[in-house]
Amino acid sequence: FGVLALLVVTVSLSPVTATAQSENDVTGEDVYPPLWDLAPENLLDFPVKDNKIVISAWNYQERLGAYKSLLNASAKYFGAFGPQNSGNILWGLPLQHGWQFRTGRLADPSGATSCGYENGEHLCLSVRSWWSCMNYYLAIIPFLGAVEAGLFGQLPYEIEILPPEEQKDDFCYSVQDCWSRMPKLMDDWKAFFEVNKHKAVSSATFSSFKLDDALGLMWKAHTTSIAYALPKFQDSLKYLSDPEANFAKSWANAVDFIAATHFCTDLPTTNNFQAFLPQRMLVEGDVPPSISDFSPQQNNVLLSLRALHKANKLTGGLLLKLWQKAMSTEAGREMGRKLIEGLTSS
């Protein structure tokens, strides 16, 4: 059955055969999320009010700043894996956020406000955006988990996250608030940061710091966050076109398959893969593989993700379980990663 799962997933993903390098010769600023240089560098760059560091998580630049401070504070644990912090496996999170921002997925899809639009509040993240809400659980929750794990050391102030204008009950706003409302999520993210911290500082060298272990913990927290947020924001899909809503659901499904391989989410690898994602919102009439302003590779990725989602749904989730079983050993995961890497570089 494990082999069967491997074969089905291979078939589902196989149209992605493309030369990734030609698609994504990223150089200079293109490597980083939009406005990366303007985002706050560390926690004390955020405003302090009433003895609290205040972060507006519904402003793109400030949410990006939470990521940037995470990357900077954890850089010392990943120095052995690439120059200038490029080997840090947390890069996948802000790069996905940057892709969502650049492609208009964080703007108000209902059209009721100018939130997120170039001619309106460009940096605004809409609480009506499914992508924006899902991303909150992959931005603020890991960030507060890192605070609790002591990644930033002893802070002189508490941290307060400002709420959105609507749906306030769908989110949490401080370490204590998140612990009381979603302890499993906080626990998983805290565990990731604590283990990395312990392994990196308890050894004179980085030899005992296993990247596979770190990726396993990171992906566990990542998929827990998505699983928790998915039912919460199901209603937000109604604002999207049918093709975009289907892509969103397929994307969430695919993450589970990718996670099982402990796929490396460092700077170069994530950039390489994001070249294959759709570079704008999907609209009615977009039917892959015939979307004229998408590359053949982008069209094929949409087809592949849809096929994978459909196959997993038809088997009642059995396909994912078989895949996870096949990926349950380090050798299996290596095979899975090579499979995915081969599909995008052959």
Secondary structure, DSSP 8 states (H G I E B T S, - for coil): -HHHHHHHHHHHHGGG-S-HHHH----GGGGS-TTGGGS-SSGGGS-EETTEEEEETTBHHHHHHHHHHHHHHHGGGSGGGSGGGTT-GGGHHHHHHHHHHHTTTTS-TTSSS-BT-TTSBTTB--TT-HHHHHHHTTTHHHHHHHHHTTTT-S-SSEEEEE--SS-GGGS--SHHHHHHH-HHHHHHHHHHHHHHHHHHHSSSSSTT--HHHHHHHHHHHHHHHHHHHHHHTGGGGGGS-HHHHHHHHHHHHHHHHHHHTT----HHHHHHHHTTS-SS---TT--TT--TTS-HHHHHHHHHHHHHHHHHHHTTTHHHHHHHHHTSSHHHHHHHHHHHHHHTT-
